[in-house]
Amino acid sequence: MKARDLAYETFSAIHANRGRSLLTILGIVIGIAAVISMTALIDGVKASLVGELGLNQARTVMINCWPGREVTSEDVRALSDRMTDQYDFVTGYSGNSVPISNGVKSQDYAQITGCEPEYFQAAGIKAGFGRLISQGEADVGARVVVLDQALAKELWPDGADQALGQTVHLGNDDYTVVGVTETAGLSGGASYIPLRTMETRLTGGSSITSIVGYAREDADMDAIPSYTEEQLRKYFNLPADEGEEDGTYYIDVTTMASILQQLDSTMAAFQLLMTAVAGVSLVVGGIGIMNMMLTNVTERIREIGLRKALGATRGNITAQFLLESVALCLVGGVFGILLGYGGASLLAGIASSSGALGTGEMVITPVISPTAVGLATGICVGIGVLFGFYPAWRASKLDPVEALRYQ
């Protein structure tokens, strides 16, 4: 039997039982839709987190250190000088919550981060409107501020770009808005002023709450945490493995690369769980396919006998029924992929607008990868072959004489 004839016979058989075919593939549609929607949504959440939180900064190193006393800007500069062989720069930043107002709207507890210009590169923060803090402004402790986009929208509902060049009252002083962030970065939606301004006008001291480093391009990111910890212990004269349990001091060094790996592992585990749940529906759909094909074989026994009498081989009969089974699954897969992408877009929209995933105003865009589509197609073909083989084999084993006599 030619491939063209085989395809025609397959289409004719499915078309003759349109209603039953559609009901039969419903389990396949639901299963594939669940796999595609979960895969697309999880990949979309991951991509949004990577962009929003600056996790794509693989060379960024977060350094948390309490040596038993306050860490100052001078300490951070000294540490940066000691580690130039592994870091492009090491910089400190300080956080505080203060009221902020533009004269019309206000917020009682705005998170403000005092930082140096290098911090923005390490944290993966970009300006959505305007610009970031310059080195000259940082050196003189200028009263300038870069607003988080969410805060800018709250103070200027007509648009975050309306904040540029405006004056906001922060603490006891007025500040000029020079930029609005595009992403939240490491500080989770804070607004930014020069570190010197923070020390002189808000905190009244030079205490650094956190340190961030930006490793050299050729640095070994797996070895850099232990190297950094060793340098911190030497600088602050801290004994090894003593004092951390009772809180006398602590050191914690984390790379963004390791955080991204943990995120990958978590998302992969969650995706595997969702796929396993969706697999139950696929198995049910496969059983439905087998049931329909067995019914088809029973209804077409005389047709099978006639084909064999006219010279059809067992291979021809097997191929015909097996192709019908695969075709049913592929049709279900196409509908499932379309439904899955639509479902992922709907869920992503709900999650983005409601903050159901703890993402605030982060926009989640479903990501359908060619791998996911290829996997779904492979699953459909596999189910068609697995659950269609027995009915096809049974049809091919029929005796042509007995089949022609079947009533």
N, C-alpha and C positions, 0 to 999 in steps of 0.2 A: 504494500500500500504506500502510495506516494505521500510525502509530508503535507502537500497541499490538500489531498483528499482526507488525510487524517485530521487536519485542522478544520476542514469543512464539516466533517462528521461530528467533531467535538462541539463546534459552535451550534450545529443543528440540534444536538441532544440537549445542550444547556438551554437553548432558546425555546425548545418545546416544553420545558418545565421551569419557566421563568420564576413563578411564584415560589415553588418549592426550593429552587436553587437559592433565591435570595434569603429565604428563611433559614436555609441550611448553613449559609456562610455567615450568619449573624454572629455566631461565636467567634469566628475568625476576625470579623470586623472589630468587635469589641476588644479582643485580645491585642491585635496589632495597634489599634487606636490607643490603648492603655500604654503599651510599650513606647510608642512614638511620643505621646504627650508627656510621659514622665521623663523620657530621655531629653526631649527638647526643653522642658521646663527646668530640669536640673542643670543642664548645660548652660541655659540662659541665666540662672541664678549665679552659677559659678563665674560666668563671664562678667556679670554685673558687679559681683563682689570684687573680682580681680581689678576691674577698672575703678570702682568707687573707693576702695580701701587702699589702693596703691600697692596691691600685692604683686603687681607685675614688676616691681622694683626688686629684682632678684639679688642685687648687690647691697641692699639695705640691711643694716644690722641694728636691732633694738638692744640697747644696753641699759639694764636696770641695776643700779648699784647704791647700796646704803652702807658706807664704810664706818658707821658709828658716829658720823657727824654730817652736817650739810655739805653737799657738793656745790662748789662755786663755779663761776665762769672761768676763773683762773685754772681750776682743776681740769676743766674740759679742754682748755687750750693746751695745757701741759700734756694731757693724754693724747691729744691729736698730734703733737710734736713727737711723742714717743712711738707712735704707731704709723708713721708715714710709709713704712715699707709694705704695709698691708691695706692702708686706707687712703683714699683721696682726701677725705676730711672726716673729722668727728666734731659734732656740734651738739650743744645742749639746748633744751627748751624748758619753759616753765608754764604752768597752767593756772588759771584762776577763773572764778565766776563772779561777774559784776553786772549791775544793771546797765542797760544800753537803751538809748532813745534818740529818735530823730526829730523830736519836737512835736510829732503827731502821734506816732505809735511807739511803744516801748516793750521791752522784755526784762523781767526782773532778774533772771539768772542766765546771762549769756556766757558761754564758755569762751574764754580768751586764751590764746597761746602766744607767749612771747618767744620769738625765735630769731635766728640769723637767716640771711637769704639762702644759705646752703641747705637749710632744712627742707625747703620746698622741693629741691631735687631729690633728696633722700626719701621724702615722704610721697613722692609722685603726685604732688599737687600742681595743678595748672590753673592759669587765670582764664575764666570763662568770659569775663568782661574786664577791661582795663589792664592792669599789670600787678605784679607781685612787689614786695618790699625790696628796695634797692640797697646796695651796700652803703651808699652815702647816708641814707636815712637810718640805717642800722647803727652806723658809727656815731651819729650825733644824737640818737635817741629821739627821732622825729615823732610827732604826734600824727601818725598815719595808720590806717587800718585796712586790712583786706578782709572783707566780710564773707562768711559762708553763704552759699547761694540760697539755702533755705531761710536763713535769717534775713538776707537782703529782700527776699520775696515777702517776708512777713512785715518788714518795715516799709517796703514800697510795693504794695499789691499790684500796681500797674506794670511791674516788670523789674527784675533784678538789675538791669542795666541803668535804671533810673537812679541807682544809688551812687554812681560814679560822680566824684567831685562834690558830693554832699557832705554835710557835717553831722556827726553823731556825737552824742554826749556819752562818754564811757568813764565810769567812776566819777572823778571830780573834774575831768578835763574834756575839751572838745577835740575830736579827731577828724581828719579828712579821709574820706573813703577813696582809695586809689585803685581798688580792684575788687572783683567778686570771683570766688573760686568756681572752677568747673566741677571738681570732685571733692569729696570730704577728706580724703587722705588718712593718715595714721591717727590724727587727733579726733576723728569721728564727728566732723561737722563744726569744729571750733573756728572762730575768726582769729586773725593774726595781727600782731603789732610787733615792732622791733623789741628784741630781748632787753636792750638797755632801757627802752621806754617802760617796759614792764617792771624792771628793777627799780627805777627811780620814781615812777608815778603811781604804781599800783601795789606792789608788794613791799617796797621800802627795803629791799635786800637783794642779794645776788644768789639766792638759793636756786639750784637747778633741780627740777623734779624728774626729768628723764633725759637720756642721752641717745643720740642716733648717729650711726656711722655709715659711710658710703665706701664700700670696699673697692680696691683697685680691680681693674678688669681682669687681670691675671691671677687674682687672689683665689686660694682654695677655700670655697665657701663651707666645705665640710669641716675644715680644720680651724677656721677663723674664730668660732666661739671659744675653743680652748685657749687659743693664742690671746684673745682679748681678755679672757678671765685671768690669765697669767700676768698680763701687763697691769691689770687693775690691782691685783694682789701686791705686785711689786711697788706700784706707785703709792698705794694707801697703806703699805706695810701690814697686810692682812695675813694671818697664818692660814695654812691650807686646811680646809675641812674642819674648822673650829669656829664656833660662835654663830653659825647659821641656824642651828636648831633652837637656840634660846633667843634669837632675834638680835644679837649684838651687832651683826652685820649680815648682809646678803648680797649675792651677785647672781644675776641672771642675764645671759646673753642668748638672743634668739635671732636667727636670720629669717628674712622674708621668704627665702627659698624653702626653708623647712616648714614654714606656715603654709605655703602653697602646696607642699607635698601632703601635709596633714589634711588640707582642704580636699585635695584630690582623693585621698583615701576615704574620707567621710562621704563625699559625694558618690564615689564608686560603690561603697557599701549600701548606701540608701538606694541607689539606682538598681543594684542587684536585687534588693528586697522587693522593690516595686515590680521589677521584671518577673520575679518568681511568682508574685501574686497574679500578674497578668497572664503568666503561663498556664494557670489553672483554666482560664477562659479559652486559651488556645487548645488545650487538651479536650475540653468539652466540645469546642468547634470541630476538632478533628474527629471525634466520635460521631458527631452529626454528619460529617462528610462520609464516613464509612457506612453509616446507616443508610444514607441516601444512595450511595453507590451500590450497596447490596440490594436495595429496592429496585434500582435501575436494572441490575443484572437479572433479577427475577422477572421483571416486566418485559425484558427484551430477550428472553431465552430463545424464542422462535427466530428472532432476527440473528442472534449469534449462530444458531444452527444453519440458517440460510447462508450466512457469510462463510462459514466453514465448508459448507457443501460446494460453494463457488470457488474454493481454493484459499480462503484466508487461513493463515497459520496461527499457531498459539501466540506467537510473538506479536502478530497484528492485533489480535483481540486484546492481549495484555496492554499493548501500547495505547489502543483506543480508550479503554476505560481508565488507564492510569493518567492519560493526558486530560481526560475530563475532570478527574479529581484535582490535578495540579491547576488546571484552568480555573476551577471554582475557588481554590485557595488564593490564586493570584488576583482574581477579581475582588475577593474579600480583602486582600492586602492593600489594593489600590484605594478602596473605600476607607479602609482602616487608617492608612497614612494621611489621607485628606482630613478625616475626622479627628485624627490625633493631633495634627497641626492646628486645626481650629480649636480643639479643646485646650491645647497648651497656650494658645494666644489668649483665650478667655481667662484661664487660670492666672496667667501672668499679669493680665490687666487688673484682675481682682486683687492679686497680691501687691501690685505696685501702688494701687490707689488706697488700699486699706492698711498697708504696712503689716500684712498678716505674717510675713516672714521676718519681721524685725528689720526691714530695710528702709524704713522711713519713706522718703520721697524718691528712692532709687527706682529707676525705670528698668524693668525686667523684660528683655526681648528673647522669646524662645529661639533656640538654636537647633536646627535640624541638620545634622551632619550627613554626608554621603554614606558614612559607615553605618549609621542607624537605618537609613533607607535600605542599604544593601543587606543588613542583618534581617530586617523585616521581610525583604523579598526571599532571602534564603530560608527563613522560617516557614514562609508560605509554601515554597517548593518542597521543603522537607516534610511538612505536615501532609501535603498532597500525596507524596510518594509513600510515606509511612502508613497513613490510614487508607490510602487507595489501593495499595498493593494487594491486600487480601481479596477484595472484591474483584480486581482485575485478574488475579490468579485463578480465582474460582470460575470466572467467566471463561477463561482460556481452557479450563479442564473439562468443560461440558462436552459430552458426546454429541456429535452433530445429528445422528439419527434420533436419539432420545430428545434432543432439543427441538427438532422439527415436529415431533409427535406431541410436544408439550401443549396443554390446553390452558 
